Amino acid sequence: MCGRFVVKTDPAQLAEKIDAINEATAAAASGAGAPNYNVAPTDTIAAVVARHSEPDDEPARRVRLMRWGLVPPWAKACPNGGPDTKGPLLINARADKVTSSPAFRSSAKHKRCLVPMDGYYEWRVNSDGGATKSRKTPFFMYSDDGEPLLVAGLWSVWRPEGQPAEDGPPLLSCTIITTDAVGELAEIHDRMPLVVPERDWDRWLDPDAPVDEELLARPPDVRGICMREVSTLVNSVRNNGPQLIEPAEPQPEQATLL
């Protein structure tokens, strides 16, 4: 799965880097433009979509702010006007389920996105050799060239049923697609975000094209992805800052009891 990640590039810089239109105009006000070393579910994040300005023009890349945790269009509204999110947070979608799951199949047709991240965290379960399992060890996965990873996602537009558009903007939300981990990454966790290489960005984002089933099914290319053990500080969403991605302190050797 992907339950926590890092974003250091603000939306304006991202838009310039990938030749996209920056529509994340609320970034400064929401704090989404500041580096976040512990992005957690329901946080506001930047996502890349491709949309038309006119019906017959070419779709253009656009950077938009979204809630992490997809809210399906058919979700009911709570008394406070927000979506009813009492069920599981839809932060991840399995690559082999996105075209069949009722929660994701509509978005998979025409609302696919890319979620930029400067790395993500996974936790390795450490067995103590007995009936129980000891603590989990966090690892940070990142690109060796320092560039952001752009991973496949789906997005959705939600507004309360019957609410006219002039009453305010809708809620945009997204989910991150995961696939089977490969190579050394599989030794940490059996799932990983589906990283999309640059050559496939436009094909994945194209709202007029069907979903790329081959991209969803093929093993991910993990060349250039590094990993390192990091501090358990990342375990708490209250902690943030660059110290979270620093290499973990080596553990002191324990004395052997005779």
C-alpha angles and dihedrals in degrees: 000000000000112000104151134023146163130252118184100155116084119226095254092053091045092052091051092046095053098033096250136142111256108229094159091105093150094057097107094046095047096042091239091126094062120091111268117195094180109041108182135187115291091024117131110252138172119255132182120231135167118228140162123250090197127019095252102037128098114272112253129211113254133185113221135174116243141172112253104236115062118246110201115228090243095057114127122244123244122228089263090060097251126113121279103250100168091123127072116311106251095221094137135038123194112239091228093052106043096094095046106035113098089221095056112021096086092052091045090063101056111350108068121147144178120238113207118215133168089216141321138232131237131177124225115212110230114210116212091204093252136087093286133056125237127222123312120248117223121224131189119220118199144152115272091222093058093242122131119263113234110210130191118262144160127228138198142196118226134180130158113277111269095012110137118231092243090065091075144297120305124247112264115203137169146194131211119236116228131197139182111299116237137200119359091344089069088062089065100041135348093232133055138172113275102249112208116211116228093251089064100044098097095041090053094046098043105119091198096054127077118253113283101247092181092057090050093050104041122090110261120255104241098174108133094023112123130188138199137178113256138189122288086237085096089066090081119063087211089072121081140158140082092293088077093070097042116111113274118260110259111255117243116250113259120229117250114239114228 
